């Protein structure tokens, strides 16, 4: 099972929620329809988007703690970069 973040902008409203499903299009579609059918999604007014347009976007949420190494590492800095300025 994978976790997906879904954002919907439709008819002047916006919603942002997560859906868990298998990694195939039919399973994702079914999970999304089930989530919408439960009627537990909070919709907020969105005054920036056209009321006649519909956007549905989704992305996989990756757990950053699943990796054993850090995503970024800290390196020591040099004492001096370049020459001195004279004026």
Secondary structure, DSSP 8 states (H G I E B T S, - for coil): -EEEEEEEEETTEEEEEEEEE-SSHHHHHHHHHHHHHTT----EE-TTS-TT-EEEEEEE---GGGSSS-SS------S--S-----
